[in-house]
Amino acid sequence: MSRAHAEIAYQIARLGRLIEDIGSGTPDGSDLADLRSLLYGLHAILKLHTVQEDETYLSLGDSTDAVAA
């Protein structure tokens, strides 16, 4: 999961740089496409990471139940 954390941090840094580049101006079509792409990518990574964490959490509960039985 550390790779997922690194990718999330990377995507957030890219998003921050893009927002800084746009500044207080109005984003043009290219900026909007880049923002959309970054946000979709970040959403996908966060969704995957959440599923991975849920599976890890649930597997911990399964092993505890197996040991207790």
CNS distance restraints for C-alpha pairs under 8 A (distance, minus, plus):
assign (resid   1 and name CA) (resid   5 and name CA) 6.43 0.50 0.50
assign (resid   1 and name CA) (resid  49 and name CA) 7.43 0.50 0.50
assign (resid   1 and name CA) (resid  52 and name CA) 7.68 0.50 0.50
assign (resid   2 and name CA) (resid   6 and name CA) 6.21 0.50 0.50
assign (resid   3 and name CA) (resid   7 and name CA) 6.18 0.50 0.50
assign (resid   4 and name CA) (resid   8 and name CA) 6.10 0.50 0.50
assign (resid   4 and name CA) (resid  45 and name CA) 7.24 0.50 0.50
assign (resid   4 and name CA) (resid  49 and name CA) 6.43 0.50 0.50
assign (resid   5 and name CA) (resid   9 and name CA) 6.19 0.50 0.50
assign (resid   6 and name CA) (resid  10 and name CA) 6.11 0.50 0.50
assign (resid   7 and name CA) (resid  11 and name CA) 6.12 0.50 0.50
assign (resid   7 and name CA) (resid  45 and name CA) 7.75 0.50 0.50
assign (resid   8 and name CA) (resid  12 and name CA) 6.17 0.50 0.50
assign (resid   8 and name CA) (resid  42 and name CA) 6.73 0.50 0.50
assign (resid   8 and name CA) (resid  45 and name CA) 6.83 0.50 0.50
assign (resid   8 and name CA) (resid  46 and name CA) 7.24 0.50 0.50
assign (resid   9 and name CA) (resid  13 and name CA) 6.12 0.50 0.50
assign (resid  10 and name CA) (resid  14 and name CA) 6.24 0.50 0.50
assign (resid  11 and name CA) (resid  15 and name CA) 6.16 0.50 0.50
assign (resid  11 and name CA) (resid  38 and name CA) 6.91 0.50 0.50
assign (resid  11 and name CA) (resid  41 and name CA) 7.85 0.50 0.50
assign (resid  11 and name CA) (resid  42 and name CA) 6.28 0.50 0.50
assign (resid  12 and name CA) (resid  16 and name CA) 6.12 0.50 0.50
assign (resid  12 and name CA) (resid  42 and name CA) 7.64 0.50 0.50
assign (resid  13 and name CA) (resid  17 and name CA) 6.21 0.50 0.50
assign (resid  14 and name CA) (resid  18 and name CA) 6.20 0.50 0.50
assign (resid  14 and name CA) (resid  38 and name CA) 7.81 0.50 0.50
assign (resid  15 and name CA) (resid  19 and name CA) 6.18 0.50 0.50
assign (resid  15 and name CA) (resid  35 and name CA) 7.17 0.50 0.50
assign (resid  15 and name CA) (resid  38 and name CA) 6.58 0.50 0.50
assign (resid  15 and name CA) (resid  39 and name CA) 7.99 0.50 0.50
assign (resid  16 and name CA) (resid  20 and name CA) 6.14 0.50 0.50
assign (resid  17 and name CA) (resid  21 and name CA) 6.09 0.50 0.50
assign (resid  18 and name CA) (resid  22 and name CA) 6.23 0.50 0.50
assign (resid  18 and name CA) (resid  31 and name CA) 7.80 0.50 0.50
assign (resid  18 and name CA) (resid  35 and name CA) 7.55 0.50 0.50
assign (resid  19 and name CA) (resid  23 and name CA) 6.15 0.50 0.50
assign (resid  22 and name CA) (resid  26 and name CA) 7.18 0.50 0.50
assign (resid  22 and name CA) (resid  27 and name CA) 6.06 0.50 0.50
assign (resid  22 and name CA) (resid  31 and name CA) 7.48 0.50 0.50
assign (resid  27 and name CA) (resid  31 and name CA) 5.35 0.50 0.50
assign (resid  27 and name CA) (resid  32 and name CA) 6.22 0.50 0.50
assign (resid  28 and name CA) (resid  32 and name CA) 6.23 0.50 0.50
assign (resid  29 and name CA) (resid  33 and name CA) 6.19 0.50 0.50
assign (resid  30 and name CA) (resid  34 and name CA) 6.19 0.50 0.50
assign (resid  31 and name CA) (resid  35 and name CA) 6.04 0.50 0.50
assign (resid  32 and name CA) (resid  36 and name CA) 5.99 0.50 0.50
assign (resid  33 and name CA) (resid  37 and name CA) 6.07 0.50 0.50
assign (resid  34 and name CA) (resid  38 and name CA) 6.10 0.50 0.50
assign (resid  35 and name CA) (resid  39 and name CA) 6.05 0.50 0.50
assign (resid  36 and name CA) (resid  40 and name CA) 6.07 0.50 0.50
assign (resid  37 and name CA) (resid  41 and name CA) 6.10 0.50 0.50
assign (resid  38 and name CA) (resid  42 and name CA) 5.99 0.50 0.50
assign (resid  39 and name CA) (resid  43 and name CA) 5.97 0.50 0.50
assign (resid  40 and name CA) (resid  44 and name CA) 6.20 0.50 0.50
assign (resid  41 and name CA) (resid  45 and name CA) 6.23 0.50 0.50
assign (resid  42 and name CA) (resid  46 and name CA) 6.05 0.50 0.50
assign (resid  43 and name CA) (resid  47 and name CA) 6.02 0.50 0.50
assign (resid  44 and name CA) (resid  48 and name CA) 6.14 0.50 0.50
assign (resid  45 and name CA) (resid  49 and name CA) 6.00 0.50 0.50
assign (resid  46 and name CA) (resid  50 and name CA) 6.03 0.50 0.50
assign (resid  47 and name CA) (resid  51 and name CA) 6.37 0.50 0.50
assign (resid  48 and name CA) (resid  52 and name CA) 6.23 0.50 0.50
assign (resid  49 and name CA) (resid  53 and name CA) 6.16 0.50 0.50
assign (resid  50 and name CA) (resid  54 and name CA) 6.10 0.50 0.50
assign (resid  51 and name CA) (resid  55 and name CA) 6.14 0.50 0.50
assign (resid  52 and name CA) (resid  56 and name CA) 6.19 0.50 0.50
assign (resid  53 and name CA) (resid  57 and name CA) 6.04 0.50 0.50
assign (resid  54 and name CA) (resid  58 and name CA) 6.02 0.50 0.50
assign (resid  55 and name CA) (resid  59 and name CA) 5.97 0.50 0.50
assign (resid  56 and name CA) (resid  60 and name CA) 6.34 0.50 0.50
assign (resid  57 and name CA) (resid  61 and name CA) 6.66 0.50 0.50
assign (resid  58 and name CA) (resid  62 and name CA) 6.31 0.50 0.50
assign (resid  59 and name CA) (resid  63 and name CA) 6.25 0.50 0.50
assign (resid  60 and name CA) (resid  64 and name CA) 6.29 0.50 0.50
assign (resid  61 and name CA) (resid  65 and name CA) 6.25 0.50 0.50
assign (resid  62 and name CA) (resid  66 and name CA) 6.21 0.50 0.50
assign (resid  63 and name CA) (resid  67 and name CA) 6.18 0.50 0.50
assign (resid  64 and name CA) (resid  68 and name CA) 6.21 0.50 0.50
assign (resid  65 and name CA) (resid  69 and name CA) 6.20 0.50 0.50
